[in-house]
């Protein structure tokens, strides 16, 4: 009994010290939809927002004019309540508008 118990302990210890092998996939993973009725497709144009890093001497007016947007649109897009900018601050540029009167 003592010999069989020591054998079991030796086997357990040797199994724990061996690294666990992970299988390497032989094919590229494929995204599958199990419930196609919940999958939506759209033909709407996806609008990408640009990011701009504030440089020394920049103002909201200069940035807005350069990207053909209004100052108010630029402020709204970035949740700004004032026109104070920090050098290195990242601003997200909204899609261009036709009215740049501000």
N, C-alpha and C positions, 0 to 999 in steps of 0.2 A: 504494500500500500504506500509506504514511504517512497519507494522508488518511482512508482507511477505518478505520485504527487510532484516529485522533483522533476520528472520528465515533462509534465504539463507546465510547470513554472518555467523551465528552460525554453520550451516552445513558445510560450507567451512572450517572454522577454525577447527572444530572437525575432518574433514577428513585429514587435513594436519598434525595434531598431531599424528595420528595413524601411526605406522611403516608399511612400505610396505612389504607385505609378498612375498617371492620368492618361487616358487614351487620347491620342492625337487625332483630331477629325481628319478624315480623308477627303472630305468635300467641303465646299464653302457653305456656311449656314445660309438658309433661305428663310425669309420672313413669310410665314403662312398665316392666313386668317381663318380661324376656326368658325367664325360667324360672319360670313360675307354680308349679311343683311345689315350689320352694324358698321360696315366700312363705308366711308363717304368719299366721293370724289368731287372735285370742283373744277370749274373752268374759269373761275375768277382769277384775275391777275394778282400774283403775290407781290406786294410792294416791300422791297428791302429798304431798311433804314440805314443811312450812312452814319458813321461815327466820326466826329471831328475833335481833335485835341487842341484846346485853346493855347495860343502862342502869345508871347509878350506883344502888347499893342493892339490885340484883338478887342473888338467890341461886338455886342450882339448885332448892331446895325451893319458892321462890316461883314460879319459872318453870314447874316441873313441875305445881304445883297449878293455875296459871292455864290450862294446856293439857290438864289431866286426864290426865297421864302420871306414871309414877313417876320418882324421881330416878335409879334404876338404869337405866331405859329411856333416859332423857335422856343419861346418861353413855355408855351403850353406843352409842347412835345417833351420838354425836359423838366416840367414841374417847377419852374422857377417863378418866384413871386417878385423878384427884383432883377436888376440888370447887372448885378455884380458878378464878375467872372474871376475864376482863379486860374493862374497859369498851370497848364497840365490837366485841367478839368476836361472831361469827355462830354461832349454835347452830341445828342442824336439829332440828325437833320431830318425833318419831315419831308414828304414828297413835295416837289416844286409846285408852287401856286402861280396863278396869273397876276395876283395883286401883291405888289411889294411896296405899298404906299406908306409903310410905317418906318 
